[in-house]
Amino acid sequence: MAYSRESAQELAQSALLYLLQQPELAAGFLGTTGIEAAELRGMIGRPELAVHVLDYLLEDDSRVLDAAAMLQVSPTELISARTVLSGPGSYGWDAD
């Protein structure tokens, strides 16, 4: 699927909800990004948070596979959404 910025943002928000429902993932995400739990609410909907969420999931094969299964998308769709939000060439990934 080719993502628009809007649909990529929606997928990232769904991924954030998935992540926050998993206490271990949520703690790892906050620890890795340095985002404080108190500031997370104010960041929802911002593209930089969406990129952080997708990056965190994409850093580990088991995380991306589990998230993709729960979100009912292919792992490559998470990569495509991340690329749309951050621009082609970021992390060497090209947009579809």
N, CA, C and O atoms as a Tinker XYZ file with bonds, in Angstrom:
   384  protein
     1  N      0.849000   -1.184000    0.000000    73     2
     2  CA     0.000000    0.000000    0.000000    64     1     3
     3  C      0.889000    1.240000    0.000000    63     2     4     5
     4  O      1.870000    1.314000    0.741000    81     3
     5  N      0.544000    2.184000   -0.817000    73     3     6
     6  CA     1.248000    3.473000   -0.816000    64     5     7
     7  C      0.564000    4.367000    0.218000    63     6     8     9
     8  O     -0.654000    4.547000    0.199000    81     7
     9  N      1.366000    4.912000    1.107000    73     7    10
    10  CA     0.825000    5.733000    2.192000    64     9    11
    11  C      0.919000    7.213000    1.864000    63    10    12    13
    12  O      1.893000    7.685000    1.277000    81    11
    13  N     -0.125000    7.929000    2.262000    73    11    14
    14  CA    -0.075000    9.390000    2.272000    64    13    15
    15  C      0.455000    9.773000    3.647000    63    14    16    17
    16  O      0.560000    8.917000    4.526000    81    15
    17  N      0.788000   11.039000    3.848000    73    15    18
    18  CA     1.238000   11.470000    5.181000    64    17    19
    19  C      0.139000   11.201000    6.220000    63    18    20    21
    20  O      0.420000   10.782000    7.342000    81    19
    21  N     -1.096000   11.447000    5.828000    73    19    22
    22  CA    -2.218000   11.249000    6.749000    64    21    23
    23  C     -2.376000    9.774000    7.126000    63    22    24    25
    24  O     -2.520000    9.450000    8.305000    81    23
    25  N     -2.351000    8.889000    6.144000    73    23    26
    26  CA    -2.517000    7.468000    6.449000    64    25    27
    27  C     -1.309000    6.910000    7.188000    63    26    28    29
    28  O     -1.459000    6.013000    8.017000    81    27
    29  N     -0.118000    7.420000    6.908000    73    27    30
    30  CA     1.082000    7.002000    7.639000    64    29    31
    31  C      0.980000    7.450000    9.091000    63    30    32    33
    32  O      1.351000    6.703000    9.996000    81    31
    33  N      0.483000    8.656000    9.322000    73    31    34
    34  CA     0.292000    9.175000   10.676000    64    33    35
    35  C     -0.738000    8.326000   11.423000    63    34    36    37
    36  O     -0.560000    8.034000   12.606000    81    35
    37  N     -1.806000    7.934000   10.742000    73    35    38
    38  CA    -2.836000    7.097000   11.370000    64    37    39
    39  C     -2.271000    5.737000   11.766000    63    38    40    41
    40  O     -2.570000    5.228000   12.846000    81    39
    41  N     -1.449000    5.146000   10.888000    73    39    42
    42  CA    -0.827000    3.864000   11.218000    64    41    43
    43  C      0.102000    4.025000   12.420000    63    42    44    45
    44  O      0.120000    3.172000   13.307000    81    43
    45  N      0.863000    5.102000   12.454000    73    43    46
    46  CA     1.771000    5.343000   13.580000    64    45    47
    47  C      0.985000    5.542000   14.877000    63    46    48    49
    48  O      1.429000    5.096000   15.935000    81    47
    49  N     -0.164000    6.198000   14.816000    73    47    50
    50  CA    -0.982000    6.372000   16.020000    64    49    51
    51  C     -1.537000    5.037000   16.501000    63    50    52    53
    52  O     -1.613000    4.784000   17.703000    81    51
    53  N     -1.923000    4.191000   15.560000    73    51    54
    54  CA    -2.370000    2.842000   15.933000    64    53    55
    55  C     -1.222000    2.058000   16.546000    63    54    56    57
    56  O     -1.413000    1.310000   17.504000    81    55
    57  N     -0.035000    2.231000   15.992000    73    55    58
    58  CA     1.149000    1.560000   16.530000    64    57    59
    59  C      1.457000    2.067000   17.937000    63    58    60    61
    60  O      1.872000    1.289000   18.796000    81    59
    61  N      1.261000    3.350000   18.179000    73    59    62
    62  CA     1.484000    3.900000   19.512000    64    61    63
    63  C      0.497000    3.300000   20.513000    63    62    64    65
    64  O      0.883000    2.931000   21.622000    81    63
    65  N     -0.753000    3.204000   20.130000    73    63    66
    66  CA    -1.748000    2.593000   21.016000    64    65    67
    67  C     -1.377000    1.148000   21.327000    63    66    68    69
    68  O     -1.473000    0.713000   22.474000    81    67
    69  N     -0.956000    0.406000   20.307000    73    67    70
    70  CA    -0.506000   -0.967000   20.506000    64    69    71
    71  C      0.659000   -0.998000   21.492000    63    70    72    73
    72  O      0.667000   -1.783000   22.439000    81    71
    73  N      1.626000   -0.145000   21.258000    73    71    74
    74  CA     2.826000   -0.092000   22.088000    64    73    75
    75  C      2.483000    0.231000   23.546000    63    74    76    77
    76  O      3.025000   -0.385000   24.464000    81    75
    77  N      1.593000    1.187000   23.756000    73    75    78
    78  CA     1.236000    1.599000   25.111000    64    77    79
    79  C      0.423000    0.549000   25.863000    63    78    80    81
    80  O      0.347000    0.588000   27.091000    81    79
    81  N     -0.177000   -0.378000   25.144000    73    79    82
    82  CA    -0.924000   -1.463000   25.782000    64    81    83
    83  C     -0.004000   -2.590000   26.247000    63    82    84    85
    84  O     -0.451000   -3.515000   26.926000    81    83
    85  N      1.273000   -2.520000   25.888000    73    83    86
    86  CA     2.268000   -3.509000   26.275000    64    85    87
    87  C      3.234000   -2.834000   27.248000    63    86    88    89
    88  O      4.135000   -2.120000   26.810000    81    87
    89  N      3.070000   -3.041000   28.561000    73    87    90
    90  CA     3.899000   -2.320000   29.534000    64    89    91
    91  C      5.406000   -2.416000   29.272000    63    90    92    93
    92  O      6.123000   -1.428000   29.428000    81    91
    93  N      5.880000   -3.570000   28.885000    73    91    94
    94  CA     7.318000   -3.724000   28.626000    64    93    95
    95  C      7.748000   -2.890000   27.420000    63    94    96    97
    96  O      8.802000   -2.255000   27.447000    81    95
    97  N      6.934000   -2.891000   26.366000    73    95    98
    98  CA     7.251000   -2.084000   25.187000    64    97    99
    99  C      7.163000   -0.595000   25.502000    63    98   100   101
   100  O      8.012000    0.188000   25.079000    81    99
   101  N      6.140000   -0.216000   26.241000    73    99   102
   102  CA     5.974000    1.202000   26.591000    64   101   103
   103  C      7.177000    1.698000   27.385000    63   102   104   105
   104  O      7.696000    2.782000   27.119000    81   103
   105  N      7.618000    0.910000   28.355000    73   103   106
   106  CA     8.777000    1.303000   29.160000    64   105   107
   107  C     10.032000    1.378000   28.296000    63   106   108   109
   108  O     10.833000    2.301000   28.442000    81   107
   109  N     10.202000    0.419000   27.404000    73   107   110
   110  CA    11.358000    0.437000   26.514000    64   109   111
   111  C     11.332000    1.631000   25.577000    63   110   112   113
   112  O     12.362000    2.261000   25.334000    81   111
   113  N     10.161000    1.941000   25.053000    73   111   114
   114  CA    10.006000    3.085000   24.157000    64   113   115
   115  C     10.365000    4.387000   24.867000    63   114   116   117
   116  O     11.141000    5.190000   24.349000    81   115
   117  N      9.799000    4.588000   26.048000    73   115   118
   118  CA    10.078000    5.815000   26.799000    64   117   119
   119  C     11.550000    5.897000   27.172000    63   118   120   121
   120  O     12.156000    6.965000   27.100000    81   119
   121  N     12.119000    4.775000   27.567000    73   119   122
   122  CA    13.528000    4.765000   27.934000    64   121   123
   123  C     14.448000    5.028000   26.762000    63   122   124   125
   124  O     15.439000    5.747000   26.892000    81   123
   125  N     14.127000    4.452000   25.622000    73   123   126
   126  CA    14.951000    4.618000   24.425000    64   125   127
   127  C     14.873000    6.034000   23.872000    63   126   128   129
   128  O     15.888000    6.605000   23.471000    81   127
   129  N     13.679000    6.598000   23.852000    73   127   130
   130  CA    13.495000    7.920000   23.244000    64   129   131
   131  C     13.806000    9.063000   24.205000    63   130   132   133
   132  O     14.094000   10.181000   23.776000    81   131
   133  N     13.747000    8.781000   25.504000    73   131   134
   134  CA    13.943000    9.847000   26.483000    64   133   135
   135  C     12.707000   10.701000   26.693000    63   134   136   137
   136  O     12.752000   11.706000   27.403000    81   135
   137  N     11.608000   10.305000   26.076000    73   135   138
   138  CA    10.351000   11.031000   26.244000    64   137   139
   139  C      9.790000   10.678000   27.613000    63   138   140   141
   140  O      9.737000    9.506000   27.988000    81   139
   141  N      9.376000   11.685000   28.347000    73   139   142
   142  CA     8.762000   11.473000   29.659000    64   141   143
   143  C      7.286000   11.140000   29.461000    63   142   144   145
   144  O      6.636000   11.668000   28.558000    81   143
   145  N      6.767000   10.260000   30.311000    73   143   146
   146  CA     5.358000    9.873000   30.211000    64   145   147
   147  C      4.442000   11.098000   30.251000    63   146   148   149
   148  O      3.436000   11.146000   29.544000    81   147
   149  N      4.788000   12.073000   31.068000    73   147   150
   150  CA     3.960000   13.278000   31.203000    64   149   151
   151  C      3.912000   14.106000   29.919000    63   150   152   153
   152  O      2.909000   14.767000   29.649000    81   151
   153  N      4.971000   14.077000   29.136000    73   151   154
   154  CA     4.984000   14.882000   27.913000    64   153   155
   155  C      4.426000   14.134000   26.705000    63   154   156   157
   156  O      4.187000   14.734000   25.657000    81   155
   157  N      4.222000   12.833000   26.848000    73   155   158
   158  CA     3.747000   12.013000   25.723000    64   157   159
   159  C      2.392000   12.483000   25.216000    63   158   160   161
   160  O      2.188000   12.588000   24.007000    81   159
   161  N      1.477000   12.762000   26.111000    73   159   162
   162  CA     0.123000   13.171000   25.709000    64   161   163
   163  C      0.159000   14.409000   24.804000    63   162   164   165
   164  O     -0.585000   14.472000   23.826000    81   163
   165  N      1.001000   15.378000   25.111000    73   163   166
   166  CA     1.102000   16.592000   24.315000    64   165   167
   167  C      1.762000   16.385000   22.962000    63   166   168   169
   168  O      1.660000   17.233000   22.076000    81   167
   169  N      2.438000   15.257000   22.808000    73   167   170
   170  CA     3.126000   14.980000   21.546000    64   169   171
   171  C      2.276000   14.180000   20.556000    63   170   172   173
   172  O      2.630000   14.067000   19.382000    81   171
   173  N      1.163000   13.629000   21.023000    73   171   174
   174  CA     0.337000   12.785000   20.163000    64   173   175
   175  C     -0.132000   13.600000   18.965000    63   174   176   177
   176  O     -0.609000   14.726000   19.104000    81   175
   177  N      0.013000   13.014000   17.807000    73   175   178
   178  CA    -0.367000   13.671000   16.560000    64   177   179
   179  C      0.777000   14.392000   15.877000    63   178   180   181
   180  O      0.642000   14.823000   14.732000    81   179
   181  N      1.905000   14.530000   16.564000    73   179   182
   182  CA     3.052000   15.211000   15.959000    64   181   183
   183  C      3.876000   14.210000   15.160000    63   182   184   185
   184  O      4.130000   13.099000   15.627000    81   183
   185  N      4.295000   14.598000   13.954000    73   183   186
   186  CA     5.040000   13.671000   13.095000    64   185   187
   187  C      6.306000   13.112000   13.732000    63   186   188   189
   188  O      6.661000   11.959000   13.484000    81   187
   189  N      6.993000   13.910000   14.547000    73   187   190
   190  CA     8.233000   13.398000   15.141000    64   189   191
   191  C      7.952000   12.266000   16.125000    63   190   192   193
   192  O      8.771000   11.356000   16.257000    81   191
   193  N      6.816000   12.299000   16.817000    73   191   194
   194  CA     6.459000   11.188000   17.697000    64   193   195
   195  C      6.157000    9.958000   16.856000    63   194   196   197
   196  O      6.565000    8.849000   17.202000    81   195
   197  N      5.450000   10.147000   15.767000    73   195   198
   198  CA     5.124000    9.029000   14.891000    64   197   199
   199  C      6.394000    8.340000   14.394000    63   198   200   201
   200  O      6.463000    7.111000   14.368000    81   199
   201  N      7.380000    9.113000   14.007000    73   199   202
   202  CA     8.646000    8.539000   13.535000    64   201   203
   203  C      9.336000    7.792000   14.667000    63   202   204   205
   204  O      9.863000    6.701000   14.450000    81   203
   205  N      9.343000    8.359000   15.872000    73   203   206
   206  CA     9.950000    7.675000   17.023000    64   205   207
   207  C      9.265000    6.331000   17.284000    63   206   208   209
   208  O      9.937000    5.334000   17.548000    81   207
   209  N      7.950000    6.301000   17.211000    73   207   210
   210  CA     7.196000    5.070000   17.447000    64   209   211
   211  C      7.586000    4.016000   16.415000    63   210   212   213
   212  O      7.908000    2.879000   16.760000    81   211
   213  N      7.554000    4.407000   15.162000    73   211   214
   214  CA     7.873000    3.445000   14.105000    64   213   215
   215  C      9.327000    3.014000   14.173000    63   214   216   217
   216  O      9.628000    1.838000   13.968000    81   215
   217  N     10.228000    3.929000   14.454000    73   215   218
   218  CA    11.642000    3.567000   14.609000    64   217   219
   219  C     11.819000    2.532000   15.714000    63   218   220   221
   220  O     12.528000    1.541000   15.537000    81   219
   221  N     11.181000    2.764000   16.837000    73   219   222
   222  CA    11.316000    1.846000   17.969000    64   221   223
   223  C     10.848000    0.445000   17.576000    63   222   224   225
   224  O     11.519000   -0.544000   17.876000    81   223
   225  N      9.716000    0.363000   16.916000    73   223   226
   226  CA     9.214000   -0.951000   16.506000    64   225   227
   227  C     10.120000   -1.589000   15.465000    63   226   228   229
   228  O     10.358000   -2.796000   15.503000    81   227
   229  N     10.621000   -0.792000   14.545000    73   227   230
   230  CA    11.429000   -1.323000   13.443000    64   229   231
   231  C     12.848000   -1.715000   13.859000    63   230   232   233
   232  O     13.543000   -2.390000   13.099000    81   231
   233  N     13.285000   -1.309000   15.039000    73   231   234
   234  CA    14.639000   -1.628000   15.500000    64   233   235
   235  C     14.823000   -3.098000   15.856000    63   234   236   237
   236  O     15.957000   -3.568000   15.948000    81   235
   237  N     13.759000   -3.815000   16.052000    73   235   238
   238  CA    13.845000   -5.205000   16.495000    64   237   239
   239  C     12.882000   -6.062000   15.676000    63   238   240   241
   240  O     11.698000   -5.742000   15.560000    81   239
   241  N     13.397000   -7.147000   15.114000    73   239   242
   242  CA    12.565000   -7.987000   14.253000    64   241   243
   243  C     11.317000   -8.502000   14.963000    63   242   244   245
   244  O     10.229000   -8.478000   14.388000    81   243
   245  N     11.456000   -8.960000   16.189000    73   243   246
   246  CA    10.280000   -9.503000   16.879000    64   245   247
   247  C      9.254000   -8.401000   17.161000    63   246   248   249
   248  O      8.049000   -8.636000   17.076000    81   247
   249  N      9.733000   -7.206000   17.496000    73   247   250
   250  CA     8.790000   -6.091000   17.733000    64   249   251
   251  C      8.019000   -5.749000   16.467000    63   250   252   253
   252  O      6.800000   -5.578000   16.504000    81   251
   253  N      8.721000   -5.650000   15.357000    73   251   254
   254  CA     8.027000   -5.263000   14.126000    64   253   255
   255  C      7.067000   -6.358000   13.671000    63   254   256   257
   256  O      5.969000   -6.062000   13.200000    81   255
   257  N      7.467000   -7.606000   13.807000    73   255   258
   258  CA     6.582000   -8.698000   13.388000    64   257   259
   259  C      5.348000   -8.775000   14.282000    63   258   260   261
   260  O      4.235000   -8.953000   13.786000    81   259
   261  N      5.534000   -8.642000   15.592000    73   259   262
   262  CA     4.397000   -8.663000   16.513000    64   261   263
   263  C      3.457000   -7.483000   16.263000    63   262   264   265
   264  O      2.238000   -7.652000   16.222000    81   263
   265  N      4.026000   -6.297000   16.099000    73   263   266
   266  CA     3.204000   -5.102000   15.856000    64   265   267
   267  C      2.440000   -5.233000   14.545000    63   266   268   269
   268  O      1.250000   -4.925000   14.482000    81   267
   269  N      3.117000   -5.684000   13.507000    73   267   270
   270  CA     2.459000   -5.832000   12.208000    64   269   271
   271  C      1.294000   -6.815000   12.303000    63   270   272   273
   272  O      0.226000   -6.578000   11.739000    81   271
   273  N      1.505000   -7.911000   13.014000    73   271   274
   274  CA     0.432000   -8.894000   13.172000    64   273   275
   275  C     -0.753000   -8.302000   13.929000    63   274   276   277
   276  O     -1.903000   -8.493000   13.535000    81   275
   277  N     -0.474000   -7.585000   15.013000    73   275   278
   278  CA    -1.549000   -6.992000   15.814000    64   277   279
   279  C     -2.283000   -5.878000   15.051000    63   278   280   281
   280  O     -3.489000   -5.694000   15.217000    81   279
   281  N     -1.553000   -5.151000   14.227000    73   279   282
   282  CA    -2.152000   -4.047000   13.464000    64   281   283
   283  C     -2.732000   -4.516000   12.135000    63   282   284   285
   284  O     -3.350000   -3.741000   11.404000    81   283
   285  N     -2.525000   -5.797000   11.833000    73   283   286
   286  CA    -3.017000   -6.412000   10.601000    64   285   287
   287  C     -2.491000   -5.712000    9.353000    63   286   288   289
   288  O     -3.234000   -5.411000    8.419000    81   287
   289  N     -1.171000   -5.461000    9.371000    73   287   290
   290  CA    -0.467000   -4.911000    8.216000    64   289   291
   291  C      0.791000   -5.743000    8.008000    63   290   292   293
   292  O      1.176000   -6.524000    8.879000    81   291
   293  N      1.420000   -5.578000    6.873000    73   291   294
   294  CA     2.688000   -6.265000    6.656000    64   293   295
   295  C      3.808000   -5.437000    7.287000    63   294   296   297
   296  O      3.681000   -4.220000    7.419000    81   295
   297  N      4.897000   -6.089000    7.675000    73   295   298
   298  CA     6.023000   -5.328000    8.229000    64   297   299
   299  C      6.514000   -4.235000    7.277000    63   298   300   301
   300  O      6.944000   -3.172000    7.725000    81   299
   301  N      6.453000   -4.490000    5.982000    73   299   302
   302  CA     6.915000   -3.472000    5.035000    64   301   303
   303  C      6.025000   -2.239000    5.042000    63   302   304   305
   304  O      6.470000   -1.154000    4.666000    81   303
   305  N      4.779000   -2.389000    5.464000    73   303   306
   306  CA     3.905000   -1.217000    5.554000    64   305   307
   307  C      4.363000   -0.284000    6.672000    63   306   308   309
   308  O      4.227000    0.934000    6.556000    81   307
   309  N      4.899000   -0.841000    7.743000    73   307   310
   310  CA     5.441000   -0.003000    8.809000    64   309   311
   311  C      6.657000    0.773000    8.303000    63   310   312   313
   312  O      6.831000    1.946000    8.633000    81   311
   313  N      7.485000    0.123000    7.513000    73   311   314
   314  CA     8.647000    0.796000    6.920000    64   313   315
   315  C      8.184000    1.890000    5.950000    63   314   316   317
   316  O      8.710000    3.003000    5.963000    81   315
   317  N      7.207000    1.568000    5.120000    73   315   318
   318  CA     6.698000    2.552000    4.161000    64   317   319
   319  C      6.116000    3.772000    4.864000    63   318   320   321
   320  O      6.356000    4.906000    4.448000    81   319
   321  N      5.352000    3.540000    5.928000    73   319   322
   322  CA     4.762000    4.652000    6.670000    64   321   323
   323  C      5.852000    5.510000    7.282000    63   322   324   325
   324  O      5.758000    6.737000    7.251000    81   323
   325  N      6.883000    4.891000    7.839000    73   323   326
   326  CA     7.988000    5.631000    8.441000    64   325   327
   327  C      8.696000    6.480000    7.401000    63   326   328   329
   328  O      9.057000    7.626000    7.669000    81   327
   329  N      8.894000    5.927000    6.226000    73   327   330
   330  CA     9.580000    6.631000    5.149000    64   329   331
   331  C      8.767000    7.835000    4.677000    63   330   332   333
   332  O      9.327000    8.895000    4.397000    81   331
   333  N      7.456000    7.674000    4.589000    73   331   334
   334  CA     6.596000    8.788000    4.193000    64   333   335
   335  C      6.696000    9.925000    5.204000    63   334   336   337
   336  O      6.740000   11.096000    4.826000    81   335
   337  N      6.732000    9.581000    6.482000    73   335   338
   338  CA     6.773000   10.608000    7.529000    64   337   339
   339  C      8.119000   11.303000    7.645000    63   338   340   341
   340  O      8.184000   12.480000    8.002000    81   339
   341  N      9.191000   10.583000    7.345000    73   339   342
   342  CA    10.521000   11.175000    7.537000    64   341   343
   343  C     11.208000   11.548000    6.233000    63   342   344   345
   344  O     12.225000   12.242000    6.247000    81   343
   345  N     10.672000   11.101000    5.118000    73   343   346
   346  CA    11.243000   11.435000    3.826000    64   345   347
   347  C     12.065000   10.303000    3.239000    63   346   348   349
   348  O     12.702000    9.553000    3.978000    81   347
   349  N     12.059000   10.172000    1.927000    73   347   350
   350  CA    12.844000    9.142000    1.259000    64   349   351
   351  C     14.329000    9.295000    1.573000    63   350   352   353
   352  O     14.840000   10.407000    1.713000    81   351
   353  N     15.000000    8.171000    1.679000    73   351   354
   354  CA    16.433000    8.190000    1.926000    64   353   355
   355  C     16.804000    8.152000    3.389000    63   354   356   357
   356  O     17.962000    7.897000    3.719000    81   355
   357  N     15.849000    8.400000    4.287000    73   355   358
   358  CA    16.162000    8.333000    5.712000    64   357   359
   359  C     16.397000    6.869000    6.078000    63   358   360   361
   360  O     15.620000    5.989000    5.706000    81   359
   361  N     17.451000    6.632000    6.791000    73   359   362
   362  CA    17.867000    5.277000    7.160000    64   361   363
   363  C     18.067000    4.408000    5.931000    63   362   364   365
   364  O     18.073000    3.182000    6.046000    81   363
   365  N     18.231000    5.004000    4.765000    73   363   366
   366  CA    18.479000    4.233000    3.565000    64   365   367
   367  C     17.247000    3.573000    2.985000    63   366   368   369
   368  O     17.355000    2.784000    2.046000    81   367
   369  N     16.066000    3.881000    3.528000    73   367   370
   370  CA    14.834000    3.273000    3.025000    64   369   371
   371  C     14.216000    4.195000    2.000000    63   370   372   373
   372  O     14.137000    5.405000    2.213000    81   371
   373  N     13.781000    3.635000    0.897000    73   371   374
   374  CA    13.137000    4.418000   -0.147000    64   373   375
   375  C     11.628000    4.242000   -0.064000    63   374   376   377
   376  O     11.139000    3.182000    0.327000    81   375
   377  N     10.910000    5.261000   -0.426000    73   375   378
   378  CA     9.445000    5.177000   -0.475000    64   377   379
   379  C      9.051000    4.272000   -1.627000    63   378   380   381
   380  O      9.785000    4.142000   -2.607000    81   379
   381  N      7.863000    3.635000   -1.499000    73   379   382
   382  CA     7.370000    2.739000   -2.565000    64   381   383
   383  C      7.199000    3.514000   -3.846000    63   382   384
   384  O      6.795000    2.948000   -4.862000    81   383
